[in-house]
Amino acid sequence: MDNPDFLIVGGGSAGATLAARLSEDPATRVLLVEAGPDTPPQATPADIVDTFPSSALNPNYFWPKLEAARFADGALHPFPQARVMGGGSSVMGLVALRGMPSDYDAWAAAGAEGWGWSDVVRYFRKAENDLDRDQSQSAARPYTIRRIPANEWPGFVTAMERAAVTRGLPIVPDINENPGDGFFPMPVSQSGDIRSTSPSCYLTQSVRKRSNLAIITEARVTALHFDGTRACGAVVERGGETIRIDAREVVLSAGAIHSPAILLRAGVGPAEELKRLGITPVADRRGVGRNLQNHPYLHFAVTLPPRSRLASQLRRFAIAGIRQSSGLEGGTEADMLIFIFGRVSPRSYGPDLAMLGAALYAPYSRGSVTLATPDAATPPNIDFRMLEDPRDAPRMAKAGRLVETLLLDPAVANSYSDAFLLPPTMALNQFNRQGLVGGLLAAAAKVALNLPAPLSRALIGPAIRPGRWFANRHGRSPLTDAEILGAAVPMAHPSGTCAIGRKDDPMAVVDSTCRVYGVQNLRVVDASVMPRIPAANTNLPTIMVAERAADLIKSSTTA
């Protein structure tokens, strides 16, 4: 497609949604460019369709050599960012949370006019095809969500529910419509047996047949092209060929790591910093790449006797959750989130363990995305500076203590064999390996997890260091705060690096219609525009951002 009205860079949770919505107008020509492979209808890879997040284990769906510093010490660790059609929606753990109303009211207070809770809730409802809600008064919605029915829950999860109620937490059937503290069945992005992704729900066969929509995949945008301060298009590399695509307007939907990196390479960012890299500034915006936020979390695992396990044929991952307010300094409503997972692997031993995640969902710590070099082939520097704000570590520790306390509840302790704190790595990666080695390890794990508990415990301990065993119904070895905090890692929820804000706020990057300040014909629509990370996994809020941005763009185009 030559000279489209909109060139959308990135086909992730936001980009695929935006492309579908903008191309609803047959007079609007839309070109979507995605760096990774396509996932077309009827030909979506099985590991992406899977309702267990097997796709998270496939390195072909992620940007290579991307690393991040978790803490202020600067030590680098691999950091996963999706490079596949659908972005995070194609590789995430399927959790579909909106966040808290106060999250979005804080956006509005920070200068994101029109993005308060009363403004955005209708866009969540516009997207959500929630199978557990009354659909009789609703038009068809694209993004299917459901909850795992209680009759499929493993005994361990049922025991956790009882313990939560004993602690005074209410049971909340629909945490999205009734946000707050409580125990709840986890809303997940799936139908009965198929994952919901932004391409499967928005870039359907009928949408792809539109003559005004074109899609290019395995094509990386390496630069933006400007005429003065007016964005004119982008430079794209595909299959060894470099081409220039001109467009009336460019929309970056490359995510909170790559969207700011593209802006910085194009000269939109802190002017002095860009000059030191040999980049000519186009617009001096200090906030580009700053305000980086993420949720810190850690994992526990419990070995399960057969009576407490998920049925072996079920491919369920996130089953239930707990929201609780920390009540500590700086604490906000429902700032702690506990995940309860039913299996740890797609392989046969997967249900023999359950996993729990403890997360701080309202962090104050802020990091940055900066350039190492102007070369688009060099990954950007990612520095999360997790737990740096003094209000974060105590609340993160309390979230870990909440899980520890629940696991020590007698009713819960009788449902598992042993409890372990896991090391600070992506949890699914430590339980799963690919290829022949992975198959051999899986077979060994199946045997080890079904040995008598003392033998199983002795085999698991050395394999998870510096994590360790800490409890069963017969005794415990208390965890220290240092151990809990040392197990924390960033989730795959980067946000905030191109934040919406007022024009006179030097850290704001885009206005309330997602236009980049200081230039023309350039917008950002993805998780990077969020002024504050919501108390939710960011996929569903990002789809909401794209839904609302599509309406704002349509309104500004016709005005």
C-alpha positions, 0 to 999 in steps of 0.5 A: 500500500502506497501512502496510507492514511495511517502507518501503524508500527507494531501489531501487538495488543494495541496495534492490531486493535487499532488497525482493525478499528481505523480500517472500519472506515472504507475511506481510510487506508491503513498499513500495519507493519509488524516485526515478527511473524503473522498469526493469521486466522486458521493458521495460528501456531498451536502454542499461541492458540493453547490456553496454557501459555506454551508460547511464552516458552518459544524464543522465536516469538521474542526480541533477541538479546534484549536485557534489562537491569532490574535493580539500581546495581545495573546487573543485566538479565534477559528481558522478554518482549514479544516480537510476533503478531499480537505482541504480548497478547500472543505470549502472556499468561492470559490474565485479563484484569482492568485495574482499579478505577483509581488508576485511571482517575490518577491518569486524569489527575496527571494531565490525561484529560478524558482518560479517567475511570468514567471515560475508559470503563465503556471502552473496556466494555466495548472490547470485552466479550465476557462469557460469564456476564449477561450478554442479553443487553450487549452487542457483540464484543470482540475480545473473549474472556471467561473464568475457570469454573469452580468444578474444574479447580484443583483441591489446592485452589479450593483450600486457598479460597477457604483460607482467604475467606477465613482471613475476612476476604470477600469472594468477588465473582467478577473482579473487573466489574466489582474491583477491590480487595477479595478472592476471585476467579481469575478472568482469563483471555480465552474461550473454553479452549482457545486463547484470545489475542488481539489478531484473533479477535480483531484481525479476523478473516473478514477484517483482513479482506478489507481492501483498505487494510494492508499488513506487512510482517517480519518487517522492522521499522528502523527509522522515522522520516521527517520533513522538518517537524512533520512525520512523513513515514518510516524506513522499513527493513524486510528480507534484506531489503530497505524500503521507505513508506510514506504516510499521512500519519504515523502511529507507534504501537511498538510497546513501552520499550521500542516506541520510545527507542524509535522516537529517540533515534528519530530525534524526539527526546532529551536534546542534550542526550541525543546530541551526545549520541550524534542524533540531531534533535527534532523535538526536545521532550525530556520524558521520552523513555523516562517514567518506566514502570513495571510490576515486581513479583516473585513466585512460590511453588508447592508439590501436590498429592494427586487429590489436590491436582488439576485434572491432567487433561485440563490446560489451565494456568491462572485460576484464581487471585487475591487482591489486598490493600497493604495498608502501609505507607504509600499504599493504595487500594488493592496494591498487592495481587496474588496469582494462583496457577493450576499447572506449571508446564504443558507436559505431563508433570505440569499439574503435579505442582501449583504455583503462586505469584505475589506482586506489587501492583502499585509501584512508585519506583521509576526507571528508563529506556535509553539508547546505547547507540543510534543504530537500530540493530543495537537493543536499547538500555532498559533500567527498571530500578525496581524497589528503589522508591522506599515505599515499594520494598515493604509492600513487596515483602508484605505481598510475599508474606501474605502468600507465606501466611496462606500456605501455613494455614492448616487447611491449605497446608493439608492440601500440598506436600512441600512449599518452596520459594523460587529463584528470581527467574521467569517462572515458566522458564525454570520449569520448562526446557525445549527440545530433547533436553527438555523432554528428558528433564520433563520425564525426570520431573514426573518421576521426582515429583511422585516420589515420597515427599522427603525424596522429592524435596531433596531432589527439588532443593538443589535444582531451585537454588537460591530458592529453597524449601520453607514449609509443609504441614509438619514444619517450617523454615521461616523466610527472611525479608531479604530472601523474599525481596531477592526473589523479585523480578519484573513482569513483562508489563513495561509502561509509561515511557511516552506518557500522556500529560499536559503540554507544559509538563516537561515529562509528558510525551503525548497529549490526550489524543496520543499526539506526540508533542513538538511534532506533527502527524505522529502518535503513540498508542500502546502501554507507553502512554500510560501515566501510571501503571494500572493494578492489572496485567497490562494487556487488557488496559492496552487494548482499552487504550487502543479502543479509545485512541481509535475513537479519538483519531477518528474524531480528529480526522473528521473534525 
